[in-house]
Amino acid sequence: MDSKKASRRKFLKGGAAAAAVSAIQSATGQSAIAQTPAPAKRSLKDEVAYGERSPYVNSVRIAVNDRPSPDEFGLTFHVLTPLQDSVGQITPSALHFVGTHRGAIVPDIKPADYRFLLHGMVDRPLEFTLEELKRFPSVSRPHFLECLGNKSRAEHKTVQQTTGLTSCAEWTGVSLSLLLKEVGVQKGANWVVSEGAEEVKGAGSFPLTKAMDDCIVAYGQNGEAIRPQNGYPVRLIVPGFEGIYNTKWLRRMKVVDKYYMTYNDYGHISTDPKVAAFNLQWGPKSVITSPSGGQKLPGHGVYQITGLAWSGGGAVKKVDISFDGGQTWKEAELRGEAHRMAHTRFGMNWKWDGQECVIMSRCTDELGQVQPTRAQLAKIFNQPADYYHDHGVQGTDNTVVPWKIASDGSVTNGLA
């Protein structure tokens, strides 16, 4: 074959591929390079000392919808992760969501001054320095965190607004069970109470069985020290439990014989047994991140449907996708290993015919639990089918989030 013709054919194929990628980027809400203004670059010295992302990447966190951050006092409330821009399973540390600090500033704790006290119903109460914690054998595992406030509403425009109070990171630290064995848990102990160092002492009670199972006293996040907003120098990771129990700036833990009503527990429990059953541990959950609210498909054709799934009950077993508002479902592909209590990426090729439709996903975890729709949840609480259109979901909200695709390709919240 003539080499010039072969080269030209390669070039044309490459051009077609580039055009396809450009179409997908438009469909997923990613901006082409030429459309993204480049911010001022850092100095070469800064680039060498601590690398910076490309100036053409502009994913940013935003404040939760009804509470500005920083507020008039310069303090932070909830800050949302840009899930629409996420790839893979891990959230970069700089884009990890931030839960409220209860109206307090982020504690400035010097590593040399850090202390963690483990006491209560134990044989040998001990206080650990950061250096001493790092002398123990370490573990590293990916786990999601999710705030109880992560509730999708009809007025939310984007997936960052509906679901942005969840992130997934690789956490590194010491198994809490190892430290509990070091101090010697006494007979009759059933609960632990953890406390943070913020001004309004963040504390939470959870079962000793969980503490002895898979909890991590973490000092590392995604291969580096934990970011200050997420608990530097040490925080607690309680895999699968709602965010409030994953105490930041961990300063002490008390082993006790009964449940303690702490500041953080108040408002996170309910006397209604049905509501209480939906608290503490997150049920199976998923959301399509692309295409999602605020994005637009440029025209009919083949697109990549992708999103994230997770469960507090263990690993994701499968994810189904519906293109007709939940009437029929097709099983998606899990892309990457499904770790326990961690975000799992899923995806599927889809040919859009240009007709209006509603897309949604549902997760099934390794326990066989299936993510519910709002109508299914309403049945459990004996409410009208459209009850949650105007009322907030009680407890943790792991209901299906639908996206409506109009004939012009625009994507909006299907709950609206």
Steps between C-alpha positions, in 0.01 A plus 500: 500500500621850418647644824354847436149355459544289815611802699207705371258221596647490851464875526136489391424222750669700771294805404177300518600370843577850619162620376329216686686586819400864457134397467523286814666784690214727403251234606665453837530868575878502461624811324731490202842652568440798275181585691660505844679819603835427659554650847830656596770235530694441818870569515740227392621481860145421618457243223814320612409515869135387465352409163198682360226372270479619141381861466234369260331287769250701701311253723414675825304437817199719570306591813190302591192655340345688793809586710784722367861402570688685621222681686504854635725385784746332263396150608419192293176306480454205259710506179401276206720271288475551118384145423417597141872536428613185683679213328582164653408437863727718713424864583808727501574626851461861386148427365379283790173630647512686830249454779415789729730568793201600712572868451860468616833565332715210382726403793869578444671202662878472492610138441735509799213610727247240382366248754236227473362365829338155508333436837183393678427131554854390419781336698772748400388851398755632251576829331660480155709760320492522119847348486388209719196433280728480197709232671208257482446289186299709255206418275386680184147458363263700280178604675225747422378763742151645473320764703143440618417830328562342158135516394390561140224755449294610204656847500856368462637559152815285485636174641737709710195650670295178529779270617819701559531425873676171431859425403732201496865496604770251586545528875820392676548449872476251786219248541294615799467136606877483543499798736204360694687174548801700617299662782297187581120534477320393817204265527163674474619767254265540202546852357769756428471879499745694283570871535669759278699812584279769346355773722159334506624155592394266220418164658311190397401163647516177304511128586821338626446219249546755219805649671658153516411425137633739233550851645821693433675764710622677187784746446527459121269589210582406140866446573565818698408653834127559553392849392419738792132532401471124523662449838878556496698348659275204594138411440280195549366299205190292575436332162141508377364709788363849444760775505436635849653187657827542308642741759745759371801625703458190719620573853349232721283191509322354798394135524164479679223255588205682343397749235593861582291793370763740363472836328538341158262213573222742582306552179647188339275255681124460500234351727328371185644148451448519123700822474765369741543197275613731221763673716853409607596280202454610140290278277591424136518815291601612152480801273566561132764772477504527121279603339351681798327828587636809328669304220382466141522231233602664169287265288377143463769232495699269727589628847671368807272485804712501814457551873589392853348239730569415865352339811559505873408131503804387305611480138288589199375182334337653193355820357201516265415793270157597371437723199122510535445630851532164673269286288785281371858453618832390347804391700797736473868411503695547824822678405769427752502288814194529723654564842290473815344830611660687211389680187486271196501633145241358260426567136316397183498588130167655399362604166272800539236540230433864576172432682414632845575246774576456871820321603578364847713242675446263793758315707485151650761422766658173613230457768231502230368842603358698207497879470137620522307758302316771690169332419624174656619687809161669530336156520721408798383812684141459377505832315358607159725402206606862435545587870875560474460745216409763757642344818853410602603136526526383861833360610769434241385571145616223267210532257539490120592832333340532152626726220265623227647538150298730274484465122753783466748302712480715812510307830300604807399360839235233449353572845394849393 
